[in-house]
Amino acid sequence: MIPQAEVAGFFERILPRLGLNERESTDFRAAWLPRFHDAPYYFITFLPRETIDRLAPLVVTPKPDVVIRVLMDFRPCRQENPSRRRIFPGLPSDAGSLWWNGEGYYGERPPVR
């Protein structure tokens, strides 16, 4: 669980650990931070690379030396729930190709089709 006031700092700390350089981290924060303003807490997790590859296969030609894929899942929360854990997979730091996406749920999780 991340308090709303700490989301920006959390991204600043975690995005480099996921392999994003400063420009990529800035772009990620610019795209996603505006979505973190409605709740006092957020459950934020990043899916492991194996899960991302299974859910969204990616083929890039010509094949880059390194591919970094970041998939964030987040949910706004009205109260803190310390039992929720965060997942921070390690990824390489030199990006030949970068792919990131995120998914947020504001109510019931949509049905899987």
PyRosetta script that sets phi, psi and omega in degrees:
from pyrosetta import init, pose_from_sequence

init()
pose = pose_from_sequence("MIPQAEVAGFFERILPRLGLNERESTDFRAAWLPRFHDAPYYFITFLPRETIDRLAPLVVTPKPDVVIRVLMDFRPCRQENPSRRRIFPGLPSDAGSLWWNGEGYYGERPPVR")
pose.set_psi(1, 133.5)
pose.set_omega(1, 179.3)
pose.set_phi(2, -119.9)
pose.set_psi(2, 124.1)
pose.set_omega(2, 173.1)
pose.set_phi(3, -61.8)
pose.set_psi(3, 144.1)
pose.set_omega(3, -177.0)
pose.set_phi(4, -52.1)
pose.set_psi(4, -41.5)
pose.set_omega(4, -177.8)
pose.set_phi(5, -66.5)
pose.set_psi(5, -15.2)
pose.set_omega(5, -177.2)
pose.set_phi(6, -106.7)
pose.set_psi(6, 2.2)
pose.set_omega(6, -177.0)
pose.set_phi(7, -62.5)
pose.set_psi(7, -45.2)
pose.set_omega(7, -178.5)
pose.set_phi(8, -60.6)
pose.set_psi(8, -45.2)
pose.set_omega(8, 178.3)
pose.set_phi(9, -65.1)
pose.set_psi(9, -37.0)
pose.set_omega(9, 176.8)
pose.set_phi(10, -60.4)
pose.set_psi(10, -46.7)
pose.set_omega(10, 178.2)
pose.set_phi(11, -61.8)
pose.set_psi(11, -41.7)
pose.set_omega(11, -179.7)
pose.set_phi(12, -60.3)
pose.set_psi(12, -35.0)
pose.set_omega(12, -180.0)
pose.set_phi(13, -80.5)
pose.set_psi(13, -41.4)
pose.set_omega(13, -170.1)
pose.set_phi(14, -85.2)
pose.set_psi(14, -34.7)
pose.set_omega(14, -174.5)
pose.set_phi(15, -59.9)
pose.set_psi(15, -42.3)
pose.set_omega(15, 174.7)
pose.set_phi(16, -62.5)
pose.set_psi(16, -33.3)
pose.set_omega(16, 178.1)
pose.set_phi(17, -67.5)
pose.set_psi(17, -24.1)
pose.set_omega(17, 177.4)
pose.set_phi(18, -86.8)
pose.set_psi(18, -2.3)
pose.set_omega(18, 174.9)
pose.set_phi(19, 105.6)
pose.set_psi(19, -1.1)
pose.set_omega(19, -178.5)
pose.set_phi(20, -79.8)
pose.set_psi(20, 138.4)
pose.set_omega(20, 175.5)
pose.set_phi(21, -82.0)
pose.set_psi(21, -178.7)
pose.set_omega(21, -174.1)
pose.set_phi(22, -61.1)
pose.set_psi(22, -44.5)
pose.set_omega(22, 179.9)
pose.set_phi(23, -64.0)
pose.set_psi(23, -44.5)
pose.set_omega(23, -179.8)
pose.set_phi(24, -65.1)
pose.set_psi(24, -40.1)
pose.set_omega(24, 177.4)
pose.set_phi(25, -63.7)
pose.set_psi(25, -41.1)
pose.set_omega(25, 178.1)
pose.set_phi(26, -62.3)
pose.set_psi(26, -44.3)
pose.set_omega(26, 178.2)
pose.set_phi(27, -62.8)
pose.set_psi(27, -42.2)
pose.set_omega(27, 179.1)
pose.set_phi(28, -61.5)
pose.set_psi(28, -49.1)
pose.set_omega(28, 179.9)
pose.set_phi(29, -61.5)
pose.set_psi(29, -41.1)
pose.set_omega(29, -179.7)
pose.set_phi(30, -62.9)
pose.set_psi(30, -36.5)
pose.set_omega(30, -179.1)
pose.set_phi(31, -76.1)
pose.set_psi(31, -36.0)
pose.set_omega(31, -169.7)
pose.set_phi(32, -104.2)
pose.set_psi(32, -31.9)
pose.set_omega(32, -176.7)
pose.set_phi(33, -56.6)
pose.set_psi(33, -35.8)
pose.set_omega(33, 179.1)
pose.set_phi(34, -60.1)
pose.set_psi(34, -17.6)
pose.set_omega(34, -179.2)
pose.set_phi(35, -85.7)
pose.set_psi(35, -4.8)
pose.set_omega(35, -175.9)
pose.set_phi(36, -109.8)
pose.set_psi(36, 68.1)
pose.set_omega(36, -178.8)
pose.set_phi(37, -138.5)
pose.set_psi(37, -8.0)
pose.set_omega(37, -172.6)
pose.set_phi(38, -94.0)
pose.set_psi(38, -14.2)
pose.set_omega(38, -174.1)
pose.set_phi(39, -128.5)
pose.set_psi(39, 155.9)
pose.set_omega(39, 178.8)
pose.set_phi(40, -74.5)
pose.set_psi(40, -22.1)
pose.set_omega(40, -179.8)
pose.set_phi(41, -139.7)
pose.set_psi(41, 157.3)
pose.set_omega(41, 175.7)
pose.set_phi(42, -137.0)
pose.set_psi(42, 135.4)
pose.set_omega(42, 168.7)
pose.set_phi(43, -89.3)
pose.set_psi(43, 119.0)
pose.set_omega(43, -177.1)
pose.set_phi(44, -127.1)
pose.set_psi(44, 130.2)
pose.set_omega(44, 176.0)
pose.set_phi(45, -141.8)
pose.set_psi(45, 156.5)
pose.set_omega(45, 177.1)
pose.set_phi(46, -118.5)
pose.set_psi(46, 129.3)
pose.set_omega(46, -177.0)
pose.set_phi(47, -74.3)
pose.set_psi(47, 146.0)
pose.set_omega(47, 176.9)
pose.set_phi(48, -64.5)
pose.set_psi(48, 152.0)
pose.set_omega(48, -177.7)
pose.set_phi(49, -54.7)
pose.set_psi(49, -40.4)
pose.set_omega(49, -178.9)
pose.set_phi(50, -60.7)
pose.set_psi(50, -38.8)
pose.set_omega(50, 179.3)
pose.set_phi(51, -68.6)
pose.set_psi(51, -43.5)
pose.set_omega(51, 178.7)
pose.set_phi(52, -59.5)
pose.set_psi(52, -46.9)
pose.set_omega(52, -178.4)
pose.set_phi(53, -62.1)
pose.set_psi(53, -34.9)
pose.set_omega(53, 178.9)
pose.set_phi(54, -72.8)
pose.set_psi(54, -41.0)
pose.set_omega(54, -177.3)
pose.set_phi(55, -76.2)
pose.set_psi(55, -34.5)
pose.set_omega(55, -175.6)
pose.set_phi(56, -140.9)
pose.set_psi(56, 78.4)
pose.set_omega(56, 179.6)
pose.set_phi(57, -56.0)
pose.set_psi(57, 144.6)
pose.set_omega(57, -176.8)
pose.set_phi(58, -132.6)
pose.set_psi(58, 130.0)
pose.set_omega(58, 175.3)
pose.set_phi(59, -124.1)
pose.set_psi(59, 123.9)
pose.set_omega(59, 179.0)
pose.set_phi(60, -122.3)
pose.set_psi(60, 128.7)
pose.set_omega(60, 179.2)
pose.set_phi(61, -125.8)
pose.set_psi(61, 128.4)
pose.set_omega(61, -2.8)
pose.set_phi(62, -71.5)
pose.set_psi(62, 154.9)
pose.set_omega(62, -176.1)
pose.set_phi(63, -66.7)
pose.set_psi(63, 124.6)
pose.set_omega(63, 178.4)
pose.set_phi(64, -74.3)
pose.set_psi(64, 162.4)
pose.set_omega(64, 177.7)
pose.set_phi(65, -64.5)
pose.set_psi(65, -38.4)
pose.set_omega(65, -177.7)
pose.set_phi(66, -137.6)
pose.set_psi(66, 139.5)
pose.set_omega(66, 174.7)
pose.set_phi(67, -123.9)
pose.set_psi(67, 125.8)
pose.set_omega(67, 176.1)
pose.set_phi(68, -110.9)
pose.set_psi(68, 126.8)
pose.set_omega(68, 178.1)
pose.set_phi(69, -125.9)
pose.set_psi(69, 129.4)
pose.set_omega(69, -179.2)
pose.set_phi(70, -126.1)
pose.set_psi(70, 123.9)
pose.set_omega(70, 176.9)
pose.set_phi(71, -127.0)
pose.set_psi(71, 114.4)
pose.set_omega(71, -178.3)
pose.set_phi(72, -100.3)
pose.set_psi(72, 141.5)
pose.set_omega(72, 172.3)
pose.set_phi(73, -122.2)
pose.set_psi(73, 133.1)
pose.set_omega(73, 178.7)
pose.set_phi(74, -144.1)
pose.set_psi(74, 154.4)
pose.set_omega(74, 177.0)
pose.set_phi(75, -141.2)
pose.set_psi(75, 132.8)
pose.set_omega(75, 173.7)
pose.set_phi(76, -71.7)
pose.set_psi(76, 145.9)
pose.set_omega(76, -179.1)
pose.set_phi(77, -134.0)
pose.set_psi(77, 139.0)
pose.set_omega(77, 179.7)
pose.set_phi(78, -80.5)
pose.set_psi(78, -23.7)
pose.set_omega(78, 178.1)
pose.set_phi(79, -140.7)
pose.set_psi(79, 158.1)
pose.set_omega(79, -178.5)
pose.set_phi(80, -72.9)
pose.set_psi(80, 138.3)
pose.set_omega(80, 177.8)
pose.set_phi(81, -130.9)
pose.set_psi(81, 93.4)
pose.set_omega(81, -174.5)
pose.set_phi(82, -65.6)
pose.set_psi(82, -10.2)
pose.set_omega(82, -179.8)
pose.set_phi(83, -76.9)
pose.set_psi(83, -14.7)
pose.set_omega(83, 178.1)
pose.set_phi(84, -77.2)
pose.set_psi(84, 128.3)
pose.set_omega(84, -178.2)
pose.set_phi(85, -101.4)
pose.set_psi(85, 154.5)
pose.set_omega(85, 175.1)
pose.set_phi(86, -101.4)
pose.set_psi(86, 147.7)
pose.set_omega(86, 178.7)
pose.set_phi(87, -114.6)
pose.set_psi(87, 125.9)
pose.set_omega(87, -178.9)
pose.set_phi(88, -129.0)
pose.set_psi(88, 84.4)
pose.set_omega(88, 179.6)
pose.set_phi(89, -70.2)
pose.set_psi(89, 147.2)
pose.set_omega(89, 176.0)
pose.set_phi(90, -82.6)
pose.set_psi(90, 136.4)
pose.set_omega(90, 179.0)
pose.set_phi(91, -131.8)
pose.set_psi(91, 157.7)
pose.set_omega(91, 179.8)
pose.set_phi(92, -63.4)
pose.set_psi(92, 157.0)
pose.set_omega(92, -174.3)
pose.set_phi(93, -96.3)
pose.set_psi(93, -15.9)
pose.set_omega(93, 179.4)
pose.set_phi(94, -101.4)
pose.set_psi(94, 111.2)
pose.set_omega(94, -175.5)
pose.set_phi(95, -91.0)
pose.set_psi(95, 125.0)
pose.set_omega(95, 168.5)
pose.set_phi(96, -93.2)
pose.set_psi(96, -31.4)
pose.set_omega(96, 177.0)
pose.set_phi(97, -146.4)
pose.set_psi(97, 138.4)
pose.set_omega(97, -178.4)
pose.set_phi(98, -123.7)
pose.set_psi(98, 132.5)
pose.set_omega(98, 176.2)
pose.set_phi(99, -135.1)
pose.set_psi(99, 124.7)
pose.set_omega(99, 174.4)
pose.set_phi(100, -139.3)
pose.set_psi(100, 152.3)
pose.set_omega(100, -178.8)
pose.set_phi(101, -155.4)
pose.set_psi(101, 171.0)
pose.set_omega(101, 178.2)
pose.set_phi(102, -153.4)
pose.set_psi(102, 162.7)
pose.set_omega(102, 179.9)
pose.set_phi(103, -143.1)
pose.set_psi(103, 129.0)
pose.set_omega(103, 177.5)
pose.set_phi(104, -124.7)
pose.set_psi(104, 144.6)
pose.set_omega(104, -179.6)
pose.set_phi(105, -119.9)
pose.set_psi(105, 127.3)
pose.set_omega(105, -177.0)
pose.set_phi(106, -109.2)
pose.set_psi(106, 1.4)
pose.set_omega(106, 178.7)
pose.set_phi(107, -155.9)
pose.set_psi(107, -132.7)
pose.set_omega(107, 176.8)
pose.set_phi(108, -72.8)
pose.set_psi(108, 144.5)
pose.set_omega(108, 176.6)
pose.set_phi(109, -64.6)
pose.set_psi(109, 132.6)
pose.set_omega(109, -179.9)
pose.set_phi(110, -64.6)
pose.set_psi(110, 152.0)
pose.set_omega(110, 179.9)
pose.set_phi(111, -64.6)
pose.set_psi(111, 143.7)
pose.set_omega(111, 176.2)
pose.set_phi(112, -82.4)
pose.set_psi(112, 130.0)
pose.set_omega(112, -178.8)
pose.set_phi(113, -112.0)
pose.dump_pdb("model.pdb")
